[in-house]
Amino acid sequence: MEIQLYNNFHLDKLCDLITQLKPHGHLDWPTDKTVTKNILSNFTSNPSISIRVLVNSNEISGYYLLEEEKNISRIVVCIGSTNKNDHNILLSHVLDNYKSNDNSGNIKIQFPTLKSQKTVNDYFRRSGLSKVRTYLKMDLDISHQMNFPKHETLTARKLKSTTEYKILADIQNEIFLSHWGYSPNTQKDITDMLQSFGNDPNLITIIANDQNDIVGYCWPTVYQEQETLTGKISMMGIKEEFRGNGYGKFAVETGLFILKSMGAQRVRLDVDSLNAKAVFLYKTIGFVTINELYWWEVRCPSQR
Ligand SMILES: CC(C)(COP(=O)(O)OP(=O)(O)OC[C@H]1O[C@@H](n2cnc3c(N)ncnc32)[C@H](O)[C@@H]1OP(=O)(O)O)[C@@H](O)C(=O)NCCC(=O)NCCS
């Protein structure tokens, strides 16, 4: 049994494994292998992401995908494996190999797991990891007839051109900067994200008021889930000074309408359970919680 750095030679076997495993971690892996391959290729071209695979007699029985978010001092690791033993081998490998050269103890490693991953959650709890956050995974059926939402003072528009990626980065950073786990985006990050799987710049909606001020935005994405096209509200928000006027509801409803016009039947989203305003807003619109995502944390061991 050996842990190897992922390379293209592993692609087919890793896709087979990922599509066989039950849902795990924070990544919402698709059930379709071609799509999984695309996503893996995107990940491997991202220098902050590294993937390792557990190889056993030429077969892959587990993997971990690790993303370093240096500007918020954290490493996020998604582990997937066929059994408990392999999971623990991969976990030990992360803890043994990611030592921080910063002895302040500020760097943290986080392992997101789904509520349904009972054995792993019990193990993390018994091993003394802290559960620092719970995200709700919410779902809404949009198979019914929908009209474009109307508002007296707000308008919704698409991004005018790639020159507005900078505006999108600025709005997103302004709205989410104080949010737990948010790593600020550069214009290049935004460009890369918009080229990645499920994204389409035409889906992004900028919300403006009658003074032509940009008040917020909605960033929907789509992905195929077996026979169903599923939408996701990946990000959305209203600038602080414009909150509390019903604009958030308009932004989400605009996103839902766009997803519906793409042919989506369902819409998913992840929201921090402590984000009371957003949870309330989504529930008002009809979203229901279908799963929970736990964020387990451990301080990154120092090199000494
Ligand atoms: C969540 C957010 C979009 C809401 O925007 P908003 O324009 O203030 O939302 P709305 O005015 O449409 O209000 C939504 C509902 O929340 C309610 N609400 C307001 N403050 C609340 C609070 N502290 N707790 C619970 N509900 C609250 C409002 O009363 C309103 O309900 P109503 O329509 O029945 O009156 C906004 O706070 C935001 O951008 N937050 C930062 C980004 C974010 O969290 N995005 C979502 C997660 S991806």
The ligand as a Gaussian input file, in Angstrom:
#p B3LYP/6-31G(d) Opt

LIG

0 1
 C      -28.301000      37.328000       3.403000
 C      -28.484000      38.654000       2.673000
 C      -28.343000      38.421000       1.189000
 C      -29.885000      39.165000       2.960000
 O      -30.051000      40.342000       2.185000
 P      -31.179000      41.411000       2.520000
 O      -31.340000      42.305000       1.340000
 O      -30.920000      42.042000       3.827000
 O      -32.393000      40.419000       2.599000
 P      -33.914000      40.795000       2.626000
 O      -34.117000      42.268000       2.921000
 O      -34.534000      40.256000       1.364000
 O      -34.355000      40.016000       3.928000
 C      -34.539000      38.657000       3.957000
 C      -35.365000      38.280000       5.174000
 O      -34.509000      38.142000       6.320000
 C      -35.151000      38.738000       7.459000
 N      -34.109000      39.092000       8.420000
 C      -33.435000      40.237000       8.493000
 N      -32.547000      40.183000       9.498000
 C      -32.699000      38.982000      10.090000
 C      -32.069000      38.330000      11.204000
 N      -31.077000      38.910000      11.897000
 N      -32.463000      37.074000      11.530000
 C      -33.437000      36.455000      10.815000
 N      -34.051000      37.045000       9.772000
 C      -33.694000      38.286000       9.402000
 C      -35.876000      39.904000       6.880000
 O      -36.906000      40.291000       7.771000
 C      -36.412000      39.329000       5.570000
 O      -37.604000      38.608000       5.786000
 P      -39.011000      39.185000       5.223000
 O      -38.847000      39.253000       3.722000
 O      -39.984000      38.147000       5.670000
 O      -39.146000      40.515000       5.877000
 C      -27.481000      39.738000       3.152000
 O      -27.544000      39.820000       4.543000
 C      -26.060000      39.482000       2.713000
 O      -25.652000      39.840000       1.611000
 N      -25.257000      38.864000       3.588000
 C      -23.853000      38.589000       3.273000
 C      -23.696000      37.558000       2.186000
 C      -24.449000      36.292000       2.509000
 O      -24.571000      35.904000       3.661000
 N      -24.933000      35.609000       1.456000
 C      -25.694000      34.394000       1.591000
 C      -24.852000      33.216000       1.875000
 S      -24.156000      32.531000       0.402000

